[in-house]
Amino acid sequence: MQHAYPSHVCACFVSTYPPRQCGIATFTAALCQALSQGQNNIPPGVMALTNTASEYQYPPEVVFEIRQNQLDGISSPVVYGTRACQSFLSP
């Protein structure tokens, strides 16, 4: 069964992401690639969980970094992600 998604659908993942080496990061990158190259071309975004001791050069789909051991600042990325997806929903 084929599903037709509205043009305003977007996806945002909170996950580790390459170049950080982690199985979940690799999976999330593959998922983002599949969404963006699929028939419905759903634009993915990633809020990357980052080690506090490391700095990564993330690709453009990473829209925010969350320091995994400093979750007290989590409200900013959540608000950002919510607003980013709402902009797709606005006419």
Secondary structure, 3 states (H helix, E strand, C coil): CCCCCCCCCCEEEEECCCCCCCHHHHHHHHHHHHHHHCCCCCCEEEEEEECCCCCCCCCCCEEEEEECCCHHHCHHHHHHHHHHHHHHHCC
